């Protein structure tokens, strides 16, 4: 028979909590055993040794039965204290799109600075596609782009380290102390003794510092806008952040019920879902076709999950095939995840347009340009706002317009962090004919990929593949 020992008196145990409780329980049990030994010395009734053996057996049985429950309680308590909050849980898209080491750095930096990891990941997506972009300044290490930005989070040399030249190639060195961000954001997150903007951990933690210094987590819009002075950039970062969070976390975000699916704001026009920014253009195009007796149908927006699935089907199932292989090597050619115009809702694949001899293609070839749509020469069915299949250069995907031709001819951003944005001068008289820049109104109204191709003083987008 197992005898249940009475509980200790109040005050004998500390509050429940971890190893301290177990130590205290052991101390109480040891004291009791000492008292019993003194009362059960051999002799008297001759039962001392036998009673001691019985008690040892009972203690062994009790320990065997109780220990698993105690360990389980401690495990559950410890897990509850350290498990991720819903907003820290990545979605399937995040797991598929973000390299494992970058995802870990985003989450660790977010924990260190008490901000949303998904916002950091959204910035990392737009700046250098989580370190995968092969554009100057993103790769190879040691390069800078025309604005002086470098590394996976695109720090300027002078932002990383105050006093350094914006275009200095090597600004690695000692970290700046917390609270001394006026001296720069150089951060040594991996404790190797060097704060390096090319090191993903260092750069991502530094970006977290920058966001906190500029309003995060209280005001992410303000913080991200400080990172890049463009409302279009802010909107796209926050949309990617929403895409990277899991469904449970999205449900807890303010206004989640009304949020559109995917990283862009979507509108369905006559059965075709596209970016809201071009909904009026699409409606005009389809209405004009109807007036000429042609009913156009097709597919517009494509989710990141669908793009990844297409790459698996058309390119292969390896990490390289899905994310790195050039689109031209896939059969049929398929844009890399995160770069497709369909993922921005800025392209339509029309049905019954498989050849240039089709009525669909012939009508579009005559009328689509009037509504701002152009054909991808290799695909008769594919029509987009600039005639390409991928997001224009690095505008929306990498958050940079500085690599476009004519940088600086229409003015230059005064932003002190990362790559420069360019906007056309406020007065038309100050614009240089033919220069490539972004009208200020377009920055806030249109997707970056569309706005970046509007020339100063021109009436429409410039044709040509990116």
Secondary structure, DSSP 8 states (H G I E B T S, - for coil): ---------TTSS--S-THHHHHHHHHHHHHHHHHHHHH--S-TTS-HHHHHHHHHHHHHHHHHHHHHHHHHHHHHHHHHHHS--GGGSB-HHHHHHS-HHHHHHHHHHHHHHTS-HHHHHHHHHHHHTTTT--STTTSSTT---TTSEETTTTEEHHHHSTTS-TT-S---BS---TT-GGG-----TT-SS-B-TTSHHHHHHHHHHHHHHTTTTT-HHHHHHHHSS-HHHHHHHHHHHHHHB-HHHHHTSTTGGG--SSSS-EEEETTEEEEGGGHHHHHHHHHHHHHTT----EE----HHHHHHHHHHHH-SSHHHHHTS-GGGSSS----TTTBGGGGT-EEEETT-SSTTSHHHHHHHHHGGGGT-EEETTEEEEEESSS-SB-STTHHHHS--TTSTTTBTTB----SSSS------SSGGG--TT-B---HHHHHHS-HHHHTTBBTT-SSB--S--
